[in-house]
Amino acid sequence: MENNETLTPEEELEDLLYELFELDFDEEAAISEVEADIYPFLQKDPDNICALIVLMFVEIMHGNRYKAQSLAYKIWEIGGELPAFFEVIYIENLLSLGLVDMAMVLLKPRFEQLSVNIEDFYSVLLKFSVMTGNISLLRRIEGFPAAADDETLFDFADSFARNGKSDVFKNIQRIILETMGENICAYEYMLSASASAQLETQLYLNAEEARCLNLQQQVNQKIKAYLLSAGETGPEPVKISVLNIKKHEAWLPEEE
């Protein structure tokens, strides 16, 4: 990172995050170089909450789930007001680790004043709603301009509500978190482009391929068993992939 005396420490740390966002998670040397730039901030102030949030993201990229989780709790204990950008990243980190209860505490006041917060917090409000299978929250978000690019996702969620099956989606998401929550380092999702709408969820772990495949089989079997017990015989609405964290691509890939 280039030194720039005109930047505040907060702005410098934000720049470090953007450097990380452009890296694939297997670029370990480059990630470690950025990590080294975090420590001077923490040497000056070990409780620099913004620096700790950047370090937490680094640990997630490294696949160090327990170190990242320890930082999550430390940041929580320090508390205090956060700039919106860093609060969003902290919530994103919590969701990556499956710590949805902690994320919910931070997001609850944002949902209560949705019109004020939707622009800054849209990404994590949406991700939390999907991860918890909360269709009522998704429908509240749907009406805002920020949601325009995710119309197909909202249509997918609305299809459960229209058919009186909101609990089905919620229970599937609960099974995913209950089965995988203690293992995941990152949680991503996208809606498939196939004719039959399907939510594709990628769960990233710091584990060898054999263990990833075993856990993938476990969670998919549990979902299949649940759907059978609920009398759902149509195409499965979700597809789960469990992958090594090093297969996670950059948050902001370089434009070609």
Secondary structure, DSSP 8 states (H G I E B T S, - for coil): ----TTS-HHHHHHHHHHHHHTS-TT-HHHHHHHHHHHHHHHHH-TT-HHHHHHHHHHHHHHT-HHHHHHHHHHHHHH-----HHHHHHHHHHHHHTT-HHHHHHHHHHHHHTHHHHHHHHHHHHHHHHHHTT-HHHHHHHHTSGGGGGGHHHHHHHHHHHHTT-HHHHHHHHHHHHHHHTTT-SEEEEEE--SSS--EEEEEEESS-HHHHHHHHHHHHHHHHHHHHHTT--SS-SEEEEEEEGGG---SS----
